Amino acid sequence: MKLFIKKQSKLRIKRNIYIRLLFFFVVIGICSSFLEQQNPAGKELYEKNCVRCHGTSGTKHFLGAKDIQKSILDDNAILVIIQNGKRFMPSYKKKLTPEDVNSLKDYIKTLRKIH
């Protein structure tokens, strides 16, 4: 009888873990799509300035552009690259306002597969 109870308890624990993981991933998915919808300016800026090299999903690699989906850069590093450029990527310091740069950074983060 005790063995049966232990098995049931383990099954409940596993089921509870699976339910929590499922809930976690659903919340993450909702949050990332919500952020994308809340940042139309960032998306528009990305489409205007970044798509030609990075592609719509961030994986194009034209002229050595990095794969944004795999990026692990923190916010500050992203801002520095947008403002100063890197290799073939031009500087946007004089072309975009600080608010635009922040919007662009926030949108770029939504393209990541690793959040």
C-alpha positions in Angstrom: 0.0 0.0 0.0 2.8 2.4 0.9 4.5 1.8 -2.5 1.3 2.6 -4.3 0.9 5.9 -2.3 4.6 6.8 -3.1 4.0 6.2 -6.8 0.9 8.3 -6.8 2.7 11.1 -4.9 5.6 11.0 -7.5 3.1 11.1 -10.3 1.4 14.1 -8.8 4.7 15.9 -8.3 5.7 15.2 -12.0 2.3 16.4 -13.2 2.5 19.5 -11.1 6.0 20.3 -12.6 4.7 19.7 -16.1 1.7 22.0 -15.5 4.0 24.7 -14.1 6.4 24.5 -17.0 3.6 24.6 -19.5 2.2 27.7 -17.7 5.6 29.3 -17.7 6.1 28.8 -21.5 2.6 30.1 -22.3 3.3 33.2 -20.2 6.7 33.8 -21.9 5.0 33.5 -25.3 2.2 35.9 -24.4 4.7 38.4 -23.0 7.0 38.4 -26.0 4.1 38.8 -28.4 2.7 41.6 -26.2 6.0 43.4 -26.2 6.2 43.2 -30.0 2.7 44.6 -30.3 3.5 47.4 -27.8 6.5 48.5 -29.9 5.3 49.3 -33.4 7.9 52.2 -33.6 10.7 49.7 -33.0 9.4 47.3 -35.6 9.0 50.1 -38.1 12.6 51.3 -37.4 13.9 47.8 -37.7 12.1 47.2 -41.1 13.4 50.5 -42.4 17.1 50.3 -41.2 18.0 46.7 -40.3 16.0 44.2 -42.5 18.3 44.5 -45.5 21.2 43.0 -43.6 19.6 41.1 -40.7 16.4 40.0 -42.4 12.9 40.1 -41.0 13.6 37.3 -38.5 17.1 38.5 -37.6 18.9 35.6 -39.3 19.9 36.9 -42.8 23.7 37.4 -42.2 24.2 39.8 -45.1 27.7 41.4 -45.1 28.5 39.5 -41.9 25.4 40.7 -39.9 25.0 38.8 -36.7 22.1 36.4 -36.0 19.9 38.4 -33.7 17.9 35.4 -32.7 21.0 33.9 -31.0 22.2 37.2 -29.5 23.0 37.3 -25.8 24.0 40.9 -25.7 22.7 43.0 -22.8 20.8 46.2 -23.3 23.8 48.5 -23.1 25.8 46.5 -25.7 22.9 46.6 -28.1 22.6 50.4 -27.6 26.3 50.9 -28.2 26.2 48.9 -31.4 23.1 50.7 -32.8 24.6 54.1 -32.0 28.2 53.4 -33.1 27.8 50.7 -35.7 30.2 47.7 -36.1 32.2 46.5 -39.1 29.9 47.2 -42.1 27.0 48.3 -40.0 26.7 52.1 -40.0 26.3 54.3 -37.0 22.8 55.5 -36.2 23.8 58.0 -33.6 23.0 61.0 -35.8 20.1 59.4 -37.7 17.9 58.2 -34.8 16.8 59.9 -31.6 17.6 58.3 -28.2 13.9 57.3 -28.0 14.1 55.6 -31.4 17.3 53.8 -30.5 15.6 52.5 -27.3 12.5 51.4 -29.3 14.8 49.6 -31.8 16.7 47.9 -29.0 13.5 46.7 -27.4 12.2 45.4 -30.7 15.5 43.6 -31.5 15.2 41.8 -28.2 11.8 40.4 -29.2 13.4 38.6 -32.2 15.6 36.5 -29.9 14.8 32.9 -29.5 16.7 32.9 -26.2 15.1 35.5 -24.0 
